[in-house]
Amino acid sequence: MTAHRDVRWYAVTHITDYHYSAPVTSSYGRGHLFPRTTAAQRCLDATVTVSPAPTDASSGTDVHGNETVFFHVTTPHEHLRVTARSLVAVRAPDPTQLTTGSAVEPWEDARPAGRADAAVDVEFALDLEPPEITDDVREYAAESLRPRRPLAEAVFDLQRRIHRDFTYRSGSTTTTTTVAHVMATRTGVCQDFARVAAACLRSHGLAARYVSGYLSTTPPPGKERMVGVDASHAWVSVRTSDGRWLDVDPTNDQWCDERYVTVAVGRDYDDVPPLRGIIYTDSARSRIQVSVDVAPVLPTVR
């Protein structure tokens, strides 16, 4: 991907600090911290450093094609810092992708069930375990997914209603909060809204992916700063009948554009957490601090 007016370049810094009230003797960690390389996005450089330095570290690729990092720290510590840095180029989406072809076909045609060319995507149309598709979810989705409505129109209406009907409130939920709870309270954060949208789409047989990533810290000229730029962000992606994926952000009421950096895709948050691990300690308390910066940089030709 070369320097071009439709391509935005970002230097991403994601720092996670763990503080413990007593020494940790051993710490295992696994994370999704490397941005993906796709047709619309290229990760040009990515590094992860861990302090204290790990005894063992490696990287790999999970079942969904996301790059993962693993580390094992055996030096006793009361503070662990994981710093991920990357350089990413993101191309602006073609606006016609929402107004032509499969995007304007009836949404029912995008269902992957029974189609040989969509067999690998059927898992994204299935409910999770424990189940998240309830009668409330089906009824809420049905208002947008009316029979034979164009796919892009129906999906955008669904995310707009979630943006309107649900209140963003930092700290109101955790990673274990259920979709049923969010539907009942109408309160949550970006991860919750992405999960609600995915459950709604799946309730009608569509394949939906949970997408973890970042938002640009500095908006382009003339555009407002959006919600979710100071931490990892999340949105949802729906599969079209021709195998493309359309990304939409219920938290900010819009289709995703070149301000979005995709890190990982999965069925749910549990598939793609930024960091997850196991520690061995007598510590009774711990706290975590996360800071994210997605800074535009001047492009170079590669």
C-alpha positions as a Markdown table, in Angstrom:
| # | Residue | x | y | z |
|---|---|---|---|---|
| 1 | Met | 0.0 | 0.0 | 0.0 |
| 2 | Thr | 1.6 | 3.3 | -1.1 |
| 3 | Ala | 1.2 | 6.9 | -0.1 |
| 4 | His | -2.2 | 8.1 | -1.4 |
| 5 | Arg | -4.8 | 10.6 | -0.3 |
| 6 | Asp | -7.3 | 7.8 | 0.4 |
| 7 | Val | -4.9 | 6.0 | 2.7 |
| 8 | Arg | -4.4 | 7.1 | 6.3 |
| 9 | Trp | -1.3 | 6.0 | 8.3 |
| 10 | Tyr | -1.3 | 5.4 | 12.0 |
| 11 | Ala | 1.2 | 4.8 | 14.7 |
| 12 | Val | -0.6 | 2.8 | 17.3 |
| 13 | Thr | 0.6 | 2.5 | 21.0 |
| 14 | His | -1.3 | 0.2 | 23.3 |
| 15 | Ile | 0.0 | 0.0 | 26.9 |
| 16 | Thr | -1.4 | -2.3 | 29.6 |
| 17 | Asp | -0.2 | -2.0 | 33.2 |
| 18 | Tyr | -1.0 | -4.6 | 35.9 |
| 19 | His | -0.3 | -3.7 | 39.5 |
| 20 | Tyr | -0.4 | -6.3 | 42.3 |
| 21 | Ser | -0.4 | -5.9 | 46.1 |
| 22 | Ala | 2.1 | -8.7 | 46.5 |
| 23 | Pro | 4.8 | -10.3 | 44.2 |
| 24 | Val | 3.6 | -12.5 | 41.3 |
| 25 | Thr | 6.0 | -15.4 | 40.8 |
| 26 | Ser | 4.8 | -16.5 | 37.4 |
| 27 | Ser | 2.7 | -14.9 | 34.8 |
| 28 | Tyr | 1.3 | -16.4 | 31.5 |
| 29 | Gly | -0.2 | -14.0 | 29.0 |
| 30 | Arg | -1.9 | -14.3 | 25.6 |
| 31 | Gly | -3.0 | -11.3 | 23.5 |
| 32 | His | -4.4 | -10.0 | 20.3 |
| 33 | Leu | -2.4 | -6.9 | 19.8 |
| 34 | Phe | -1.1 | -7.1 | 16.2 |
| 35 | Pro | -3.4 | -5.4 | 13.6 |
| 36 | Arg | -4.5 | -7.6 | 10.8 |
| 37 | Thr | -3.4 | -7.2 | 7.2 |
| 38 | Thr | -6.4 | -7.2 | 4.8 |
| 39 | Ala | -7.4 | -5.9 | 1.4 |
| 40 | Ala | -8.2 | -2.5 | 3.1 |
| 41 | Gln | -5.5 | -2.5 | 5.8 |
| 42 | Arg | -1.8 | -3.2 | 5.9 |
| 43 | Cys | 0.2 | -3.7 | 9.1 |
| 44 | Leu | 3.7 | -2.5 | 8.2 |
| 45 | Asp | 5.4 | -3.1 | 11.5 |
| 46 | Ala | 4.3 | -4.4 | 15.0 |
| 47 | Thr | 6.2 | -5.2 | 18.2 |
| 48 | Val | 5.2 | -6.2 | 21.7 |
| 49 | Thr | 7.5 | -5.7 | 24.7 |
| 50 | Val | 6.9 | -7.1 | 28.1 |
| 51 | Ser | 8.5 | -5.8 | 31.4 |
| 52 | Pro | 9.8 | -7.7 | 33.3 |
| 53 | Ala | 11.3 | -9.5 | 30.3 |
| 54 | Pro | 9.6 | -12.8 | 29.7 |
| 55 | Thr | 11.5 | -16.1 | 30.0 |
| 56 | Asp | 9.6 | -17.3 | 26.9 |
| 57 | Ala | 7.7 | -15.5 | 24.2 |
| 58 | Ser | 6.2 | -16.5 | 20.8 |
| 59 | Ser | 3.6 | -15.6 | 18.3 |
| 60 | Gly | 1.1 | -17.5 | 16.2 |
| 61 | Thr | -2.1 | -17.4 | 14.3 |
| 62 | Asp | -5.5 | -18.5 | 15.7 |
| 63 | Val | -8.4 | -20.2 | 13.9 |
| 64 | His | -9.8 | -16.9 | 12.6 |
| 65 | Gly | -6.5 | -15.7 | 11.1 |
| 66 | Asn | -5.7 | -13.3 | 13.9 |
| 67 | Glu | -2.0 | -13.0 | 14.9 |
| 68 | Thr | -1.5 | -13.7 | 18.6 |
| 69 | Val | 1.3 | -13.2 | 21.1 |
| 70 | Phe | 2.2 | -15.4 | 24.1 |
| 71 | Phe | 4.6 | -14.7 | 26.9 |
| 72 | His | 5.7 | -16.3 | 30.2 |
| 73 | Val | 7.3 | -14.1 | 32.9 |
| 74 | Thr | 9.1 | -15.9 | 35.8 |
| 75 | Thr | 10.8 | -13.0 | 37.4 |
| 76 | Pro | 8.9 | -12.0 | 40.6 |
| 77 | His | 7.1 | -8.8 | 40.0 |
| 78 | Glu | 4.4 | -6.5 | 41.5 |
| 79 | His | 4.1 | -4.5 | 38.2 |
| 80 | Leu | 3.7 | -5.9 | 34.7 |
| 81 | Arg | 3.7 | -3.7 | 31.6 |
| 82 | Val | 2.8 | -4.9 | 28.1 |
| 83 | Thr | 3.5 | -2.4 | 25.3 |
| 84 | Ala | 2.3 | -3.0 | 21.8 |
| 85 | Arg | 3.4 | -0.7 | 19.0 |
| 86 | Ser | 2.4 | -0.9 | 15.3 |
| 87 | Leu | 2.4 | 1.1 | 12.1 |
| 88 | Val | -0.7 | 0.6 | 10.0 |
| 89 | Ala | -2.0 | 1.9 | 6.7 |
| 90 | Val | -5.8 | 2.0 | 6.2 |
| 91 | Arg | -7.5 | 2.6 | 2.9 |
| 92 | Ala | -10.8 | 4.5 | 2.8 |
| 93 | Pro | -13.6 | 2.2 | 1.8 |
| 94 | Asp | -15.2 | 2.4 | -1.6 |
| 95 | Pro | -18.5 | 4.2 | -1.0 |
| 96 | Thr | -20.3 | 2.2 | -3.7 |
| 97 | Gln | -19.9 | -1.0 | -1.7 |
| 98 | Leu | -23.0 | 0.1 | 0.3 |
| 99 | Thr | -25.1 | 1.1 | -2.7 |
| 100 | Thr | -24.5 | -1.6 | -5.3 |
| 101 | Gly | -24.4 | -5.4 | -5.7 |
| 102 | Ser | -24.9 | -7.6 | -2.7 |
| 103 | Ala | -25.3 | -4.7 | -0.3 |
| 104 | Val | -28.7 | -3.8 | -1.9 |
| 105 | Glu | -29.9 | -7.3 | -2.3 |
| 106 | Pro | -32.6 | -8.6 | 0.2 |
| 107 | Trp | -30.9 | -9.3 | 3.5 |
| 108 | Glu | -32.3 | -12.9 | 3.4 |
| 109 | Asp | -30.0 | -13.6 | 0.5 |
| 110 | Ala | -26.9 | -13.1 | 2.7 |
| 111 | Arg | -27.7 | -16.0 | 5.0 |
| 112 | Pro | -24.9 | -18.5 | 4.8 |
| 113 | Ala | -26.9 | -21.6 | 5.8 |
| 114 | Gly | -27.2 | -24.0 | 2.9 |
| 115 | Arg | -24.7 | -22.2 | 0.6 |
| 116 | Ala | -21.6 | -24.2 | -0.2 |
| 117 | Asp | -19.6 | -21.0 | -0.8 |
| 118 | Ala | -20.3 | -19.8 | 2.7 |
| 119 | Ala | -19.7 | -23.0 | 4.7 |
| 120 | Val | -16.8 | -21.5 | 6.6 |
| 121 | Asp | -18.9 | -18.6 | 7.7 |
| 122 | Val | -21.8 | -20.6 | 9.1 |
| 123 | Glu | -20.2 | -20.6 | 12.6 |
| 124 | Phe | -20.7 | -16.8 | 12.7 |
| 125 | Ala | -24.4 | -17.2 | 12.2 |
| 126 | Leu | -24.8 | -19.6 | 15.1 |
| 127 | Asp | -25.7 | -18.7 | 18.7 |
| 128 | Leu | -23.0 | -18.8 | 21.3 |
| 129 | Glu | -22.7 | -20.9 | 24.4 |
| 130 | Pro | -24.3 | -20.0 | 26.8 |
| 131 | Pro | -27.0 | -18.8 | 24.3 |
| 132 | Glu | -27.5 | -15.0 | 23.7 |
| 133 | Ile | -30.3 | -15.1 | 21.2 |
| 134 | Thr | -33.5 | -14.5 | 23.2 |
| 135 | Asp | -37.0 | -13.6 | 22.3 |
| 136 | Asp | -36.2 | -10.0 | 23.1 |
| 137 | Val | -33.2 | -10.1 | 20.8 |
| 138 | Arg | -35.3 | -11.6 | 17.9 |
| 139 | Glu | -38.1 | -9.1 | 18.4 |
| 140 | Tyr | -35.7 | -6.1 | 18.6 |
| 141 | Ala | -33.9 | -7.2 | 15.4 |
| 142 | Ala | -37.2 | -7.9 | 13.5 |
| 143 | Glu | -38.0 | -4.2 | 13.5 |
| 144 | Ser | -35.0 | -3.6 | 11.2 |
| 145 | Leu | -34.8 | -6.9 | 9.4 |
| 146 | Arg | -38.1 | -6.6 | 7.6 |
| 147 | Pro | -38.8 | -9.0 | 4.8 |
| 148 | Arg | -36.8 | -8.4 | 1.6 |
| 149 | Arg | -35.3 | -5.1 | 2.9 |
| 150 | Pro | -31.9 | -4.3 | 1.3 |
| 151 | Leu | -29.1 | -5.7 | 3.5 |
| 152 | Ala | -27.1 | -2.4 | 4.0 |
| 153 | Glu | -30.3 | -0.5 | 4.7 |
| 154 | Ala | -31.5 | -3.1 | 7.3 |
| 155 | Val | -28.1 | -3.3 | 9.0 |
| 156 | Phe | -27.6 | 0.4 | 9.2 |
| 157 | Asp | -31.1 | 0.8 | 10.6 |
| 158 | Leu | -30.4 | -1.8 | 13.3 |
| 159 | Gln | -27.1 | -0.1 | 14.4 |
| 160 | Arg | -28.8 | 3.3 | 14.4 |
| 161 | Arg | -31.5 | 2.0 | 16.7 |
| 162 | Ile | -29.0 | 0.5 | 19.1 |
| 163 | His | -27.2 | 3.9 | 19.1 |
| 164 | Arg | -30.4 | 5.7 | 19.9 |
| 165 | Asp | -31.9 | 3.2 | 22.4 |
| 166 | Phe | -28.8 | 2.3 | 24.4 |
| 167 | Thr | -26.8 | 4.6 | 26.6 |
| 168 | Tyr | -23.0 | 4.6 | 26.6 |
| 169 | Arg | -21.8 | 4.5 | 30.2 |
| 170 | Ser | -18.2 | 3.7 | 30.9 |
| 171 | Gly | -17.8 | 1.1 | 33.7 |
| 172 | Ser | -21.4 | 0.0 | 33.6 |
| 173 | Thr | -20.6 | -3.5 | 32.4 |
| 174 | Thr | -17.8 | -6.0 | 32.4 |
| 175 | Thr | -16.5 | -8.5 | 29.9 |
| 176 | Thr | -18.8 | -11.1 | 31.5 |
| 177 | Thr | -22.0 | -9.1 | 31.2 |
| 178 | Thr | -24.6 | -10.9 | 29.2 |
| 179 | Val | -26.4 | -9.6 | 26.1 |
| 180 | Ala | -29.7 | -10.2 | 28.0 |
| 181 | His | -28.5 | -7.9 | 30.8 |
| 182 | Val | -27.6 | -5.2 | 28.3 |
| 183 | Met | -30.9 | -5.6 | 26.5 |
| 184 | Ala | -32.7 | -5.2 | 29.8 |
| 185 | Thr | -30.8 | -2.2 | 31.1 |
| 186 | Arg | -30.2 | -0.5 | 27.7 |
| 187 | Thr | -26.7 | 0.5 | 29.1 |
| 188 | Gly | -23.2 | -0.5 | 28.2 |
| 189 | Val | -20.0 | 0.2 | 26.2 |
| 190 | Cys | -18.8 | -0.4 | 22.7 |
| 191 | Gln | -18.2 | -4.1 | 23.3 |
| 192 | Asp | -21.7 | -4.6 | 24.6 |
| 193 | Phe | -23.3 | -2.8 | 21.6 |
| 194 | Ala | -21.2 | -4.8 | 19.2 |
| 195 | Arg | -22.4 | -8.0 | 20.9 |
| 196 | Val | -26.0 | -6.9 | 20.9 |
| 197 | Ala | -25.8 | -6.1 | 17.2 |
| 198 | Ala | -24.2 | -9.5 | 16.4 |
| 199 | Ala | -26.8 | -11.4 | 18.4 |
| 200 | Cys | -29.6 | -9.5 | 16.6 |
| 201 | Leu | -28.1 | -10.3 | 13.1 |
| 202 | Arg | -27.5 | -14.0 | 14.1 |
| 203 | Ser | -31.1 | -14.3 | 15.4 |
| 204 | His | -32.2 | -14.0 | 11.8 |
| 205 | Gly | -29.6 | -16.2 | 10.3 |
| 206 | Leu | -27.0 | -13.7 | 9.2 |
| 207 | Ala | -23.3 | -14.2 | 9.8 |
| 208 | Ala | -21.9 | -11.6 | 12.1 |
| 209 | Arg | -18.4 | -11.1 | 13.4 |
| 210 | Tyr | -17.3 | -9.3 | 16.5 |
| 211 | Val | -14.4 | -7.0 | 15.6 |
| 212 | Ser | -11.8 | -5.7 | 18.0 |
| 213 | Gly | -9.6 | -2.7 | 17.1 |
| 214 | Tyr | -8.9 | 0.9 | 17.5 |
| 215 | Leu | -10.2 | 4.3 | 16.5 |
| 216 | Ser | -8.1 | 7.2 | 15.4 |
| 217 | Thr | -7.3 | 9.5 | 18.4 |
| 218 | Thr | -7.3 | 12.6 | 16.1 |
| 219 | Pro | -10.3 | 13.0 | 13.8 |
| 220 | Pro | -9.9 | 14.2 | 10.2 |
| 221 | Pro | -10.6 | 17.9 | 9.6 |
| 222 | Gly | -14.3 | 18.7 | 9.9 |
| 223 | Lys | -15.1 | 15.5 | 11.7 |
| 224 | Glu | -16.0 | 15.1 | 15.4 |
| 225 | Arg | -14.0 | 13.1 | 17.9 |
| 226 | Met | -15.8 | 9.8 | 18.5 |
| 227 | Val | -16.5 | 7.6 | 21.5 |
| 228 | Gly | -14.0 | 4.9 | 22.3 |
| 229 | Val | -10.8 | 6.4 | 21.1 |
| 230 | Asp | -8.9 | 6.1 | 24.4 |
| 231 | Ala | -9.1 | 2.3 | 24.7 |
| 232 | Ser | -9.7 | -0.7 | 22.5 |
| 233 | His | -12.8 | -0.3 | 20.5 |
| 234 | Ala | -15.3 | -2.9 | 19.1 |
| 235 | Trp | -17.8 | -3.0 | 16.3 |
| 236 | Val | -19.7 | -5.6 | 14.2 |
| 237 | Ser | -19.3 | -7.0 | 10.7 |
| 238 | Val | -21.9 | -8.7 | 8.6 |
| 239 | Arg | -21.3 | -11.0 | 5.7 |
| 240 | Thr | -22.8 | -10.3 | 2.3 |
| 241 | Ser | -24.0 | -12.9 | -0.2 |
| 242 | Asp | -20.8 | -12.5 | -2.2 |
| 243 | Gly | -18.5 | -13.1 | 0.8 |
| 244 | Arg | -17.6 | -9.5 | 1.6 |
| 245 | Trp | -17.9 | -8.2 | 5.2 |
| 246 | Leu | -19.5 | -4.8 | 5.9 |
| 247 | Asp | -18.3 | -3.2 | 9.2 |
| 248 | Val | -20.6 | -0.9 | 11.2 |
| 249 | Asp | -20.2 | 0.8 | 14.6 |
| 250 | Pro | -23.3 | 1.1 | 16.7 |
| 251 | Thr | -21.4 | 3.1 | 19.4 |
| 252 | Asn | -20.8 | 6.0 | 16.9 |
| 253 | Asp | -23.8 | 5.4 | 14.6 |
| 254 | Gln | -21.8 | 4.9 | 11.3 |
| 255 | Trp | -20.3 | 2.6 | 8.8 |
| 256 | Cys | -16.6 | 2.0 | 9.6 |
| 257 | Asp | -14.1 | 4.0 | 7.5 |
| 258 | Glu | -10.4 | 4.7 | 7.4 |
| 259 | Arg | -10.4 | 5.9 | 11.0 |
| 260 | Tyr | -10.8 | 2.3 | 12.2 |
| 261 | Val | -7.9 | -0.1 | 12.7 |
| 262 | Thr | -8.9 | -3.8 | 12.8 |
| 263 | Val | -6.9 | -6.0 | 15.2 |
| 264 | Ala | -8.9 | -9.2 | 15.4 |
| 265 | Val | -12.2 | -10.8 | 14.4 |
| 266 | Gly | -14.1 | -13.6 | 16.1 |
| 267 | Arg | -17.5 | -14.8 | 17.2 |
| 268 | Asp | -17.4 | -12.7 | 20.4 |
| 269 | Tyr | -15.2 | -10.8 | 22.8 |
| 270 | Asp | -14.0 | -14.1 | 24.4 |
| 271 | Asp | -12.3 | -15.0 | 21.1 |
| 272 | Val | -10.3 | -11.9 | 20.8 |
| 273 | Pro | -9.5 | -10.2 | 24.1 |
| 274 | Pro | -6.5 | -7.8 | 23.9 |
| 275 | Leu | -4.9 | -9.6 | 26.8 |
| 276 | Arg | -5.7 | -12.6 | 28.9 |
| 277 | Gly | -3.6 | -14.6 | 31.3 |
| 278 | Ile | -2.9 | -16.6 | 34.5 |
| 279 | Ile | -0.8 | -15.5 | 37.4 |
| 280 | Tyr | 0.6 | -17.3 | 40.5 |
| 281 | Thr | 0.6 | -15.1 | 43.6 |
| 282 | Asp | -0.7 | -14.5 | 47.1 |
| 283 | Ser | -1.7 | -11.0 | 46.1 |
| 284 | Ala | -5.2 | -10.1 | 47.4 |
| 285 | Arg | -5.6 | -7.1 | 45.1 |
| 286 | Ser | -4.8 | -6.0 | 41.6 |
| 287 | Arg | -5.6 | -3.2 | 39.3 |
| 288 | Ile | -5.2 | -2.7 | 35.6 |
| 289 | Gln | -4.6 | 0.5 | 33.6 |
| 290 | Val | -4.9 | 0.7 | 29.8 |
| 291 | Ser | -3.9 | 3.5 | 27.5 |
| 292 | Val | -4.3 | 3.6 | 23.7 |
| 293 | Asp | -3.1 | 6.2 | 21.2 |
| 294 | Val | -3.8 | 6.0 | 17.5 |
| 295 | Ala | -1.9 | 8.9 | 16.1 |
| 296 | Pro | -1.9 | 9.9 | 12.4 |
| 297 | Val | 1.6 | 9.9 | 10.8 |
| 298 | Leu | 2.9 | 11.2 | 7.5 |
| 299 | Pro | 2.9 | 8.5 | 4.9 |
| 300 | Thr | 5.9 | 7.0 | 3.3 |
| 301 | Val | 6.1 | 5.0 | 0.1 |
| 302 | Arg | 6.6 | 1.3 | 0.5 |
